């Protein structure tokens, strides 16, 4: 099979057809929820590229000699033996000038899953290039974050990791608060329930630059969830 993707990533994404998925489709699909259209467009421009998601293994190029089939088999086996982590809730927070949803406590199981994703799948990642480093604001990173960038291709992993679902940003504090007030009523029914990571999503970024394609793999299952291959989506 010809590899038609320039990069891959492992994310949490909402279950297709769920209320969370419907919210993400509406917000990133053009609904402004009463916000000034100019503010809404600016607020969701950056996170809309990936849709509603949380990063577990940041986008990377595939290492020479590895194939997408190799990675899909590895992720299938990985998910088969992982338990479903859970957090009591996902309150609104501000994270690096973004409006996000992030668990306030009880994050150990989620943090462990993310660390496992980072380390287990790093064998598939191509080494960093000079262009990769130039794209990062290395001067603003801590020494540990710079070391993580070199070791894993992304600075915000392991002890620097914070699970979060980006909704809007980057924004100044006042605009961020306006976005939070607008979105909160629409998310409140969803956020009353405990948050669970029931599946991981393997995404591919096509060479043509169009929207990322996704394949969802359920945790604790012996086979693919039936969402189809990356090429099928």
N, CA, C and O of each residue as an XYZ file, in Angstrom:
932
protein
N       0.840     -1.203      0.000
C       0.000      0.000      0.000
C       0.874      1.252      0.000
O       1.856      1.323      0.739
N       0.529      2.215     -0.805
C       1.280      3.464     -0.842
C       0.892      4.334      0.345
O      -0.289      4.562      0.603
N       1.887      4.810      1.053
C       1.636      5.677      2.200
C       1.304      7.069      1.688
O       2.155      7.733      1.098
N       0.062      7.520      1.912
C      -0.384      8.789      1.353
C      -0.502      9.874      2.412
O      -1.141     10.900      2.180
N       0.104      9.657      3.565
C       0.010     10.619      4.652
C       1.380     11.173      4.995
O       2.379     10.454      5.013
N       1.399     12.470      5.266
C       2.681     13.095      5.607
C       3.010     12.967      7.088
O       4.179     12.905      7.469
N       1.961     12.926      7.928
C       2.183     12.786      9.370
C       1.067     11.954      9.977
O       0.001     11.778      9.387
N       1.343     11.448     11.175
C       0.371     10.667     11.928
C       0.306     11.214     13.351
O       1.208     11.923     13.798
N      -0.769     10.878     14.054
C      -0.922     11.282     15.450
C      -1.863     10.311     16.136
O      -2.661      9.639     15.483
N      -1.766     10.240     17.458
C      -2.698      9.451     18.267
C      -3.397     10.417     19.218
O      -2.759     11.081     20.035
N      -4.711     10.480     19.095
C      -5.512     11.436     19.859
C      -6.655     10.722     20.575
O      -7.006      9.587     20.251
N      -7.223     11.418     21.554
C      -8.599     11.152     21.951
C      -9.485     12.003     21.071
O      -9.208     13.187     20.876
N     -10.547     11.425     20.536
C     -11.591     12.179     19.842
C     -12.931     11.672     20.339
O     -13.007     10.537     20.811
N     -13.983     12.457     20.254
C     -15.280     11.992     20.771
C     -15.842     10.848     19.941
O     -15.578     10.744     18.743
N     -16.611     10.003     20.588
C     -17.278      8.903     19.905
C     -18.189      9.460     18.810
O     -19.018     10.325     19.090
N     -18.056      8.988     17.580
C     -18.933      9.467     16.508
C     -20.405      9.286     16.873
O     -20.822      8.221     17.328
N     -21.176     10.343     16.664
C     -22.595     10.298     16.974
C     -22.947     10.684     18.391
O     -24.128     10.811     18.713
N     -21.955     10.878     19.255
C     -22.215     11.258     20.644
C     -22.540     12.741     20.743
O     -22.358     13.497     19.788
N     -23.028     13.148     21.925
C     -23.320     14.564     22.143
C     -22.052     15.399     22.058
O     -22.087     16.530     21.572
N     -20.933     14.855     22.526
C     -19.651     15.554     22.441
C     -19.257     15.757     20.974
O     -18.782     16.825     20.587
N     -19.462     14.731     20.182
C     -19.153     14.819     18.754
C     -20.039     15.856     18.072
O     -19.568     16.620     17.230
N     -21.316     15.883     18.434
C     -22.239     16.853     17.843
C     -21.836     18.276     18.194
O     -21.903     19.174     17.354
N     -21.414     18.478     19.447
C     -20.945     19.816     19.834
C     -19.732     20.221     19.003
O     -19.692     21.326     18.463
N     -18.736     19.329     18.897
C     -17.535     19.651     18.132
C     -17.837     19.952     16.687
O     -17.250     20.866     16.107
N     -18.750     19.193     16.092
C     -19.116     19.421     14.693
C     -19.779     20.775     14.522
O     -19.539     21.471     13.535
N     -20.618     21.150     15.491
C     -21.294     22.442     15.403
C     -20.315     23.603     15.595
O     -20.298     24.541     14.798
N     -19.510     23.539     16.643
C     -18.592     24.628     16.966
C     -17.552     24.821     15.868
O     -17.358     25.937     15.384
N     -16.891     23.752     15.478
C     -15.859     23.882     14.452
C     -16.432     23.875     13.042
O     -15.720     24.140     12.073
N     -17.719     23.572     12.933
C     -18.360     23.583     11.628
C     -19.007     24.896     11.249
O     -19.533     25.029     10.144
N     -18.978     25.887     12.160
C     -19.494     27.195     11.786
C     -20.468     27.832     12.750
O     -20.772     29.016     12.605
N     -20.974     27.093     13.737
C     -21.879     27.662     14.723
C     -21.100     28.556     15.690
O     -20.057     28.159     16.209
N     -21.619     29.774     15.929
C     -20.904     30.728     16.784
C     -21.464     30.812     18.201
O     -20.866     31.467     19.054
N     -22.588     30.169     18.469
C     -23.177     30.136     19.808
C     -23.332     31.532     20.410
O     -23.084     31.737     21.598
N     -23.745     32.488     19.577
C     -24.028     33.838     20.052
C     -22.834     34.762     20.129
O     -22.998     35.940     20.446
N     -21.645     34.276     19.853
C     -20.457     35.125     19.880
C     -20.402     36.024     18.657
O     -20.968     35.708     17.611
N     -19.716     37.142     18.800
C     -19.424     37.979     17.647
C     -18.717     37.107     16.602
O     -17.747     36.430     16.943
N     -19.167     37.100     15.353
C     -18.577     36.207     14.341
C     -17.073     36.371     14.183
O     -16.361     35.387     13.986
N     -16.585     37.602     14.268
C     -15.146     37.825     14.112
C     -14.373     37.172     15.257
O     -13.330     36.560     15.029
N     -14.881     37.300     16.493
C     -14.234     36.670     17.637
C     -14.314     35.155     17.522
O     -13.328     34.462     17.774
N     -15.471     34.637     17.145
C     -15.631     33.195     17.020
C     -14.669     32.624     15.984
O     -14.047     31.586     16.210
N     -14.552     33.297     14.861
C     -13.643     32.805     13.817
C     -12.205     32.801     14.302
O     -11.467     31.844     14.066
N     -11.808     33.865     14.976
C     -10.439     33.952     15.485
C     -10.209     32.918     16.587
O      -9.122     32.350     16.691
N     -11.229     32.676     17.405
C     -11.091     31.781     18.547
C     -10.864     30.336     18.121
O     -10.081     29.618     18.743
N     -11.542     29.913     17.074
C     -11.469     28.485     16.732
C     -10.593     28.187     15.528
O     -10.509     27.035     15.102
N      -9.940     29.194     14.973
C      -9.124     28.968     13.773
C      -8.034     27.924     14.019
O      -7.883     26.997     13.222
N      -7.277     28.055     15.100
C      -6.168     27.134     15.354
C      -6.660     25.736     15.750
O      -6.236     24.762     15.129
N      -7.543     25.592     16.762
C      -7.957     24.230     17.144
C      -8.815     23.529     16.103
O      -8.905     22.302     16.107
N      -9.450     24.290     15.207
C     -10.319     23.672     14.198
C      -9.536     22.795     13.230
O     -10.114     21.921     12.583
N      -8.240     23.015     13.123
C      -7.444     22.215     12.189
C      -7.557     20.720     12.496
O      -7.581     19.893     11.585
N      -7.623     20.386     13.773
C      -7.695     18.984     14.178
C      -9.074     18.585     14.685
O      -9.310     17.406     14.950
N      -9.994     19.543     14.827
C     -11.294     19.238     15.391
C     -11.213     19.023     16.891
O     -10.182     19.286     17.512
N     -12.299     18.545     17.467
C     -12.344     18.320     18.911
C     -11.466     17.115     19.244
O     -11.733     15.998     18.801
N     -10.417     17.357     20.030
C      -9.457     16.286     20.285
C      -8.607     16.620     21.497
O      -8.601     17.749     21.987
N      -7.892     15.615     21.966
C      -6.830     15.800     22.954
C      -5.627     14.998     22.474
O      -5.773     13.857     22.037
N      -4.444     15.589     22.553
C      -3.233     14.963     22.040
C      -2.688     13.938     23.029
O      -2.526     14.232     24.214
N      -2.407     12.738     22.537
C      -1.717     11.720     23.320
C      -0.341     11.426     22.731
O       0.632     11.296     23.474
N      -0.249     11.322     21.426
C       1.039     11.255     20.719
C       0.972     12.302     19.623
O       0.205     12.168     18.670
N       1.781     13.349     19.762
C       1.713     14.502     18.861
C       2.082     14.106     17.431
O       2.768     13.104     17.227
N       1.635     14.883     16.436
C       1.913     14.552     15.034
C       3.395     14.318     14.758
O       4.262     15.046     15.242
N       3.659     13.273     13.961
C       5.035     12.909     13.627
C       5.074     12.279     12.237
O       4.079     11.735     11.758
N       6.235     12.364     11.604
C       6.464     11.671     10.338
C       6.875     10.232     10.625
O       7.508      9.954     11.644
N       6.521      9.334      9.739
C       6.822      7.925      9.921
C       8.299      7.661      9.620
O       8.836      8.132      8.618
N       8.937      6.904     10.500
C      10.346      6.542     10.329
C      10.529      5.671      9.082
O       9.677      4.845      8.757
N      11.631      5.868      8.407
C      11.936      5.073      7.221
C      11.957      3.588      7.579
O      12.536      3.186      8.588
N      11.318      2.786      6.735
C      11.244      1.351      6.987
C       9.983      0.929      7.701
O       9.647     -0.255      7.693
N       9.257      1.875      8.333
C       7.998      1.576      8.991
C       6.842      1.842      8.033
O       6.960      2.661      7.122
N       5.735      1.154      8.241
C       4.556      1.349      7.404
C       3.348      1.654      8.277
O       3.350      1.398      9.481
N       2.320      2.206      7.648
C       1.087      2.472      8.376
C       0.470      1.166      8.865
O      -0.146      1.136      9.930
N       0.630      0.084      8.098
C       0.116     -1.209      8.553
C       0.806     -1.656      9.831
O       0.163     -2.206     10.725
N       2.119     -1.424      9.925
C       2.856     -1.755     11.154
C       2.273     -1.005     12.344
O       2.060     -1.578     13.413
N       2.021      0.278     12.144
C       1.547      1.095     13.256
C       0.121      0.728     13.643
O      -0.215      0.706     14.827
N      -0.720      0.441     12.654
C      -2.091      0.056     12.967
C      -2.130     -1.255     13.751
O      -2.921     -1.390     14.684
N      -1.288     -2.221     13.384
C      -1.242     -3.482     14.134
C      -0.737     -3.248     15.559
O      -1.255     -3.829     16.513
N       0.274     -2.397     15.691
C       0.817     -2.107     17.022
C      -0.210     -1.403     17.895
O      -0.313     -1.695     19.087
N      -0.967     -0.484     17.320
C      -1.966      0.243     18.096
C      -3.130     -0.672     18.463
O      -3.692     -0.555     19.552
N      -3.486     -1.560     17.583
C      -4.524     -2.543     17.883
C      -4.130     -3.378     19.095
O      -4.914     -3.545     20.029
N      -2.893     -3.907     19.068
C      -2.415     -4.720     20.186
C      -2.308     -3.899     21.471
O      -2.624     -4.394     22.553
N      -1.868     -2.657     21.355
C      -1.722     -1.753     22.499
C      -3.081     -1.528     23.165
O      -3.203     -1.629     24.386
N      -4.087     -1.226     22.369
C      -5.406     -0.917     22.917
C      -6.071     -2.146     23.529
O      -6.850     -2.030     24.475
N      -5.767     -3.303     22.996
C      -6.382     -4.539     23.480
C      -6.132     -4.758     24.969
O      -6.991     -5.308     25.657
N      -4.981     -4.342     25.477
C      -4.596     -4.657     26.857
C      -4.589     -3.424     27.761
O      -4.092     -3.487     28.885
N      -5.135     -2.304     27.283
C      -5.192     -1.099     28.132
C      -6.579     -0.924     28.717
O      -7.583     -1.159     28.044
N      -6.632     -0.511     29.977
C      -7.900     -0.236     30.633
C      -8.388      1.168     30.274
O      -7.614      2.017     29.833
N      -9.661      1.386     30.468
C     -10.286      2.683     30.186
C     -10.048      3.617     31.365
O     -10.556      3.353     32.455
N      -9.283      4.717     31.184
C      -9.097      5.673     32.277
C     -10.273      6.636     32.364
O     -10.978      6.869     31.382
N     -10.467      7.182     33.537
C     -11.628      8.034     33.779
C     -11.249      9.188     34.685
O     -10.372      9.065     35.540
N     -11.929     10.323     34.485
C     -11.813     11.487     35.368
C     -13.215     11.883     35.802
O     -14.182     11.667     35.071
N     -13.322     12.461     36.989
C     -14.638     12.796     37.525
C     -15.354     13.832     36.659
O     -16.572     13.767     36.495
N     -14.610     14.782     36.107
C     -15.232     15.843     35.322
C     -14.167     16.525     34.464
O     -12.971     16.259     34.587
N     -14.643     17.408     33.596
C     -13.751     18.183     32.720
C     -14.139     19.654     32.801
O     -14.841     20.144     31.916
N     -13.715     20.359     33.813
C     -14.053     21.784     33.905
C     -13.314     22.612     32.862
O     -12.286     22.203     32.324
N     -13.870     23.788     32.594
C     -13.187     24.758     31.740
C     -11.933     25.250     32.442
O     -11.938     25.491     33.649
N     -10.862     25.398     31.678
C      -9.620     25.953     32.199
C      -8.961     26.798     31.126
O      -9.346     26.764     29.957
N      -7.956     27.562     31.550
C      -7.128     28.328     30.627
C      -5.752     27.668     30.603
O      -5.130     27.475     31.648
N      -5.283     27.324     29.405
C      -4.023     26.603     29.257
C      -3.262     27.204     28.085
O      -3.679     27.079     26.934
N      -2.146     27.856     28.385
C      -1.306     28.457     27.343
C      -2.120     29.326     26.382
O      -2.012     29.189     25.163
N      -2.939     30.225     26.950
C      -3.761     31.176     26.199
C      -4.903     30.510     25.429
O      -5.537     31.137     24.580
N      -5.158     29.251     25.728
C      -6.279     28.543     25.107
C      -7.377     28.301     26.133
O      -7.106     28.143     27.324
N      -8.615     28.274     25.661
C      -9.743     27.818     26.469
C      -9.846     26.319     26.250
O     -10.008     25.863     25.117
N      -9.754     25.549     27.329
C      -9.714     24.090     27.208
C     -10.632     23.458     28.240
O     -11.094     24.108     29.178
N     -10.880     22.183     28.040
C     -11.477     21.336     29.061
C     -10.374     20.424     29.567
O      -9.673     19.794     28.774
N     -10.215     20.349     30.883
C      -9.135     19.537     31.445
C      -9.556     19.002     32.803
O     -10.186     19.723     33.577
N      -9.221     17.755     33.109
C      -9.575     17.198     34.418
C      -8.847     17.939     35.533
O      -7.650     18.213     35.434
N      -9.573     18.257     36.583
C      -8.964     18.984     37.685
C      -8.182     18.091     38.623
O      -7.225     18.546     39.250
N      -8.568     16.826     38.734
C      -7.868     15.889     39.621
C      -8.072     14.483     39.080
O      -8.677     14.298     38.023
N      -7.572     13.506     39.797
C      -7.694     12.097     39.415
C      -7.189     11.870     37.990
O      -7.862     11.224     37.186
N      -6.027     12.391     37.684
C      -5.510     12.311     36.320
C      -4.473     11.215     36.135
O      -3.980     11.033     35.022
N      -4.121     10.475     37.189
C      -3.006      9.536     37.099
C      -3.202      8.499     35.996
O      -2.265      8.200     35.255
N      -4.414      7.946     35.881
C      -4.653      6.912     34.871
C      -4.559      7.490     33.458
O      -4.026      6.842     32.558
N      -5.070      8.697     33.261
C      -4.982      9.342     31.952
C      -3.535      9.706     31.637
O      -3.064      9.500     30.519
N      -2.834     10.245     32.629
C      -1.422     10.603     32.418
C      -0.592      9.368     32.064
O       0.304      9.428     31.222
N      -0.904      8.249     32.719
C      -0.164      7.013     32.438
C      -0.426      6.547     30.999
O       0.508      6.156     30.298
N      -1.672      6.586     30.563
C      -1.994      6.194     29.197
C      -1.255      7.073     28.201
O      -0.710      6.574     27.217
N      -1.233      8.386     28.450
C      -0.532      9.307     27.542
C       0.956      9.002     27.498
O       1.555      8.994     26.423
N       1.559      8.751     28.659
C       2.985      8.434     28.695
C       3.277      7.142     27.940
O       4.288      7.042     27.245
N       2.403      6.164     28.074
C       2.561      4.910     27.349
C       2.469      5.137     25.833
O       3.229      4.541     25.070
N       1.549      5.987     25.403
C       1.438      6.303     23.974
C       2.722      6.956     23.466
O       3.232      6.602     22.404
N       3.232      7.904     24.229
C       4.439      8.627     23.817
C       5.623      7.693     23.662
O       6.322      7.738     22.650
N       5.854      6.848     24.653
C       7.048      5.999     24.633
C       6.877      4.776     23.742
O       7.803      4.405     23.020
N       5.722      4.155     23.781
C       5.509      2.902     23.051
C       5.588      3.101     21.537
O       6.096      2.238     20.821
N       5.084      4.239     21.053
C       5.012      4.456     19.603
C       6.127      5.346     19.069
O       6.109      5.747     17.906
N       7.098      5.651     19.926
C       8.169      6.525     19.442
C       9.068      5.815     18.434
O       9.770      6.478     17.670
N       9.064      4.491     18.414
C       9.862      3.763     17.426
C       9.370      3.987     16.004
O      10.094      3.719     15.045
N       8.137      4.478     15.864
C       7.597      4.755     14.532
C       7.929      6.164     14.052
O       7.718      6.482     12.881
N       8.441      7.003     14.931
C       8.639      8.420     14.612
C       9.992      8.661     13.951
O      11.024      8.184     14.422
N       9.967      9.415     12.847
C      11.214      9.810     12.198
C      11.946     10.821     13.072
O      11.301     11.578     13.797
N      13.286     10.852     13.022
C      14.044     11.824     13.827
C      13.684     13.261     13.481
O      13.252     13.559     12.368
N      13.866     14.139     14.448
C      13.644     15.566     14.221
C      14.598     16.092     13.154
O      15.720     15.609     13.006
N      14.129     17.081     12.424
C      14.972     17.784     11.463
C      15.216     19.202     11.968
O      14.613     19.642     12.947
N      16.102     19.899     11.288
C      16.316     21.300     11.636
C      15.057     22.123     11.480
O      14.808     23.036     12.267
N      14.255     21.809     10.470
C      12.996     22.528     10.264
C      12.025     22.270     11.406
O      11.292     23.168     11.822
N      12.022     21.034     11.915
C      11.160     20.720     13.060
C      11.527     21.591     14.262
O      10.653     22.135     14.936
N      12.803     21.714     14.516
C      13.250     22.520     15.656
C      12.948     23.993     15.437
O      12.556     24.699     16.367
N      13.132     24.458     14.200
C      12.891     25.866     13.892
C      11.421     26.238     14.070
O      11.096     27.394     14.339
N      10.533     25.249     13.919
C       9.104     25.516     14.063
C       8.676     25.655     15.515
O       7.552     26.077     15.790
N       9.543     25.310     16.435
C       9.237     25.385     17.858
C       9.872     26.611     18.495
O      10.963     27.025     18.105
N       9.195     27.187     19.465
C       9.739     28.332     20.204
C      10.626     27.790     21.323
O      10.269     27.819     22.501
N      11.774     27.304     20.917
C      12.651     26.614     21.866
C      13.107     27.535     23.000
O      13.303     27.079     24.127
N      13.277     28.824     22.709
C      13.758     29.750     23.730
C      12.791     29.898     24.895
O      13.197     30.285     25.991
N      11.507     29.591     24.670
C      10.513     29.724     25.739
C      10.343     28.435     26.538
O       9.597     28.416     27.517
N      11.010     27.377     26.146
C      10.859     26.085     26.817
C      11.793     25.974     28.020
O      12.839     26.620     28.082
N      11.389     25.148     28.959
C      12.284     24.797     30.056
C      13.323     23.799     29.544
O      13.179     23.236     28.459
N      14.368     23.590     30.339
C      15.376     22.614     29.961
C      14.785     21.225     29.784
O      15.171     20.493     28.873
N      13.853     20.860     30.650
C      13.227     19.536     30.550
C      12.399     19.439     29.275
O      12.422     18.405     28.608
N      11.667     20.498     28.922
C      10.862     20.476     27.701
C      11.741     20.362     26.456
O      11.384     19.672     25.502
N      12.876     21.032     26.468
C      13.797     20.905     25.328
C      14.336     19.479     25.227
O      14.516     18.956     24.127
N      14.588     18.862     26.362
C      15.060     17.477     26.347
C      13.972     16.541     25.818
O      14.256     15.622     25.050
N      12.738     16.777     26.228
C      11.632     15.959     25.718
C      11.473     16.140     24.207
O      11.194     15.179     23.491
N      11.650     17.362     23.729
C      11.565     17.605     22.290
C      12.579     16.749     21.548
O      12.253     16.137     20.532
N      13.798     16.704     22.047
C      14.836     15.911     21.395
C      14.566     14.413     21.521
O      14.809     13.655     20.581
N      14.067     13.988     22.670
C      13.881     12.563     22.921
C      12.625     11.993     22.267
O      12.620     10.849     21.813
N      11.548     12.805     22.221
C      10.260     12.284     21.777
C       9.600     13.120     20.680
O       8.478     12.821     20.270
N      10.279     14.158     20.203
C       9.735     14.952     19.109
C       8.691     15.964     19.519
O       8.119     16.627     18.654
N       8.416     16.111     20.815
C       7.377     17.023     21.301
C       7.729     17.385     22.738
O       8.103     16.510     23.519
N       7.615     18.668     23.101
C       8.096     19.075     24.430
C       7.151     18.787     25.585
O       7.592     18.682     26.730
N       5.851     18.656     25.306
C       4.871     18.608     26.398
C       4.406     17.174     26.633
O       3.247     16.830     26.402
N       5.338     16.354     27.096
C       5.058     14.941     27.360
C       5.523     14.594     28.774
O       6.196     15.386     29.434
N       5.149     13.389     29.227
C       5.570     12.871     30.533
C       5.300     13.894     31.638
O       4.139     14.254     31.837
N       6.294     14.373     32.355
C       6.034     15.290     33.472
C       5.546     16.658     33.005
O       5.000     17.418     33.804
N       5.733     16.985     31.723
C       5.262     18.271     31.182
C       3.891     18.145     30.524
O       3.394     19.107     29.938
N       3.273     16.962     30.618
C       1.996     16.711     29.952
C       0.830     17.193     30.793
O       0.837     17.052     32.016
N      -0.171     17.760     30.138
C      -1.449     18.097     30.779
C      -2.558     17.730     29.794
O      -2.693     18.363     28.747
N      -3.344     16.720     30.125
C      -4.435     16.336     29.238
C      -5.413     17.497     29.110
O      -5.857     18.047     30.118
N      -5.750     17.874     27.883
C      -6.707     18.956     27.669
C      -7.333     18.845     26.298
O      -6.713     18.355     25.354
N      -8.559     19.303     26.197
C      -9.303     19.351     24.942
C      -9.427     20.823     24.560
O     -10.132     21.580     25.226
N      -8.757     21.222     23.510
C      -8.723     22.634     23.117
C     -10.035     23.034     22.444
O     -10.505     22.365     21.524
N     -10.610     24.128     22.915
C     -11.839     24.659     22.337
C     -11.605     25.945     21.554
O     -12.248     26.181     20.531
N     -10.684     26.776     22.036
C     -10.484     28.088     21.408
C      -9.130     28.651     21.811
O      -8.610     28.355     22.887
N      -8.571     29.467     20.927
C      -7.324     30.138     21.248
C      -6.363     30.158     20.067
O      -6.624     29.570     19.018
N      -5.248     30.848     20.266
C      -4.866     31.623     21.459
C      -5.667     32.918     21.562
O      -5.958     33.568     20.558
N      -6.015     33.278     22.793
C      -6.843     34.447     23.054
C      -6.360     35.175     24.302
O      -5.815     34.570     25.225
N      -6.572     36.492     24.307
C      -6.358     37.245     25.533
C      -7.417     36.853     26.554
O      -8.460     36.307     26.197
N      -7.148     37.129     27.813
C      -8.002     36.622     28.882
C      -9.465     37.057     28.732
O     -10.366     36.244     28.939
N      -9.715     38.310     28.379
C     -11.091     38.788     28.254
C     -11.854     38.069     27.160
O     -13.008     37.685     27.354
N     -11.218     37.882     26.008
C     -11.868     37.163     24.913
C     -12.068     35.694     25.277
O     -13.085     35.098     24.924
N     -11.112     35.119     25.973
C     -11.250     33.737     26.396
C     -12.426     33.547     27.334
O     -13.141     32.548     27.248
N     -12.629     34.498     28.227
C     -13.749     34.410     29.155
C     -15.075     34.538     28.411
O     -16.045     33.865     28.758
N     -15.126     35.396     27.393
C     -16.343     35.535     26.590
C     -16.674     34.231     25.873
O     -17.836     33.835     25.791
N     -15.646     33.570     25.358
C     -15.860     32.289     24.689
C     -16.351     31.243     25.685
O     -17.274     30.485     25.388
N     -15.748     31.202     26.847
C     -16.175     30.235     27.861
C     -17.639     30.422     28.210
O     -18.386     29.446     28.285
N     -18.066     31.672     28.427
C     -19.465     31.940     28.784
C     -20.410     31.497     27.672
O     -21.504     31.003     27.947
N     -19.996     31.669     26.420
C     -20.843     31.289     25.296
C     -20.962     29.776     25.149
O     -22.030     29.265     24.812
N     -19.870     29.061     25.399
C     -19.860     27.616     25.173
C     -20.394     26.816     26.361
O     -20.907     25.709     26.194
N     -20.270     27.378     27.546
C     -20.597     26.617     28.755
C     -22.012     26.049     28.761
O     -22.175     24.883     29.121
N     -23.046     26.802     28.383
C     -24.393     26.220     28.420
C     -24.556     25.021     27.488
O     -25.331     24.108     27.774
N     -23.832     25.024     26.385
C     -23.967     23.945     25.410
C     -23.186     22.697     25.825
O     -23.498     21.589     25.390
N     -22.183     22.883     26.659
C     -21.377     21.751     27.116
C     -21.813     21.234     28.485
O     -21.465     20.116     28.866
N     -22.569     22.038     29.222
C     -22.926     21.673     30.600
C     -23.546     20.286     30.709
O     -23.139     19.522     31.584
N     -24.521     19.917     29.856
C     -25.105     18.568     29.993
C     -24.082     17.455     29.773
O     -24.156     16.407     30.415
N     -23.131     17.677     28.872
C     -22.109     16.675     28.581
C     -21.145     16.542     29.749
O     -20.732     15.440     30.110
N     -20.790     17.687     30.337
C     -19.747     17.701     31.355
C     -20.239     17.246     32.723
O     -19.440     17.107     33.649
N     -21.532     17.013     32.862
C     -22.044     16.471     34.127
C     -21.636     15.018     34.333
O     -21.584     14.531     35.462
N     -21.347     14.331     33.229
C     -20.989     12.918     33.298
C     -19.475     12.766     33.481
O     -18.713     13.616     33.019
N     -19.028     11.691     34.152
C     -17.586     11.428     34.225
C     -17.004     11.290     32.824
O     -17.674     10.806     31.911
N     -15.775     11.710     32.662
C     -15.108     11.632     31.363
C     -14.296     10.350     31.286
O     -13.523     10.045     32.194
N     -14.470      9.600     30.207
C     -13.771      8.333     29.999
C     -13.076      8.347     28.642
O     -13.614      8.864     27.663
N     -11.888      7.780     28.595
C     -11.226      7.552     27.311
C     -11.478      6.096     26.940
O     -10.758      5.196     27.372
N     -12.509      5.883     26.134
C     -12.906      4.533     25.737
C     -12.137      4.031     24.529
O     -12.111      2.830     24.262
N     -11.502      4.953     23.790
C     -10.842      4.569     22.544
C      -9.743      5.564     22.231
O      -9.760      6.701     22.702
N      -8.794      5.121     21.435
C      -7.778      6.000     20.877
C      -8.056      6.170     19.385
O      -8.638      5.291     18.749
N      -7.646      7.284     18.843
C      -7.875      7.557     17.434
C      -6.548      7.762     16.734
O      -5.747      8.604     17.142
N      -6.316      7.003     15.693
C      -5.146      7.169     14.838
C      -5.537      8.082     13.693
O      -6.480      7.798     12.954
N      -4.811      9.177     13.547
C      -5.107     10.139     12.498
C      -3.965     10.221     11.507
O      -2.802     10.020     11.856
N      -4.314     10.520     10.263
C      -3.323     10.739      9.225
C      -3.572     12.059      8.517
O      -4.714     12.407      8.215
N      -2.506     12.786      8.255
C      -2.598     14.065      7.542
C      -2.237     13.814      6.074
O      -1.079     13.527      5.770
N      -3.209     13.919      5.161
C      -2.921     13.620      3.752
C      -1.903     14.583      3.154
O      -1.777     15.728      3.589
N      -1.183     14.101      2.154
C      -0.206     14.939      1.465
C      -0.856     16.120      0.774
O      -0.198     17.131      0.529
N      -2.159     16.009      0.452
C      -2.819     17.116     -0.251
C      -3.234     18.235      0.691
O      -3.811     19.233      0.260
N      -2.936     18.068      1.999
C      -3.213     19.123      2.960
C      -4.659     19.219      3.398
O      -5.009     20.130      4.149
N      -5.511     18.307      2.954
C      -6.912     18.340      3.351
C      -7.060     17.859      4.782
O      -6.071     17.579      5.459
N      -8.307     17.765      5.239
C      -8.578     17.443      6.633
C      -7.973     16.094      7.010
O      -7.920     15.166      6.202
N      -7.521     16.012      8.254
C      -6.976     14.761      8.775
C      -8.053     13.680      8.730
O      -9.230     13.962      8.952
N      -7.650     12.446      8.443
C      -8.567     11.312      8.443
C      -8.315     10.477      9.698
O      -7.193     10.408     10.198
N      -9.369      9.852     10.192
C      -9.267      9.208     11.497
C      -9.737      7.763     11.471
O     -10.601      7.384     10.679
N      -9.150      6.970     12.353
C      -9.598      5.613     12.620
C      -9.599      5.406     14.123
O      -8.596      5.659     14.790
N     -10.710      4.952     14.651
C     -10.884      4.847     16.097
C     -10.723      3.403     16.533
O     -11.279      2.498     15.911
N      -9.949      3.176     17.625
C      -9.700      1.846     18.150
C     -10.119      1.821     19.615
O      -9.614      2.606     20.417
N     -11.028      0.939     19.966
C     -11.541      0.888     21.330
C     -10.521      0.238     22.270
O      -9.824     -0.704     21.894
N     -10.449      0.752     23.482
C      -9.599      0.150     24.505
C     -10.253     -1.125     25.032
O     -11.474     -1.223     25.153
N      -9.394     -2.099     25.341
C      -9.889     -3.330     25.919
C     -10.585     -4.249     24.946
O     -11.288     -5.170     25.364
N     -10.407     -4.022     23.642
C     -11.023     -4.878     22.627
C      -9.944     -5.574     21.814
O      -8.832     -5.064     21.677
N     -10.272     -6.726     21.283
C      -9.288     -7.515     20.557
C      -9.179     -7.127     19.096
O      -8.270     -7.592     18.407
N     -10.071     -6.295     18.607
C     -10.052     -5.965     17.177
C     -10.417     -4.510     16.971
O     -10.818     -3.819     17.907
N     -10.275     -4.051     15.737
C     -10.663     -2.681     15.387
C     -12.133     -2.476     15.674
O     -12.922     -3.420     15.645
N     -12.493     -1.238     15.950
C     -13.859     -0.931     16.347
C     -14.833     -0.955     15.183
O     -16.040     -0.825     15.388
N     -14.345     -1.115     13.992
C     -15.240     -1.124     12.849
C     -15.403      0.233     12.202
O     -16.306      0.426     11.389
N     -14.528      1.195     12.554
C     -14.626      2.519     11.962
C     -13.965      2.581     10.591
O     -14.076      3.593      9.898
N     -13.274      1.506     10.187
C     -12.622      1.490      8.897
C     -11.164      1.935      8.990
O     -10.721      2.448     10.017
N     -10.439      1.732      7.912
C      -9.037      2.126      7.880
C      -8.900      3.611      7.599
O      -9.868      4.275      7.230
N      -7.691      4.127      7.778
C      -7.457      5.526      7.440
C      -7.848      5.814      6.004
O      -8.417      6.865      5.706
N      -7.543      4.882      5.115
C      -7.823      5.102      3.702
C      -9.315      5.071      3.397
O      -9.754      5.593      2.372
N     -10.099      4.457      4.290
C     -11.541      4.348      4.046
C     -12.303      5.597      4.436
O     -13.433      5.803      3.992
N     -11.681      6.449      5.278
C     -12.421      7.589      5.818
C     -12.277      8.812      4.941
O     -12.838      9.863      5.251
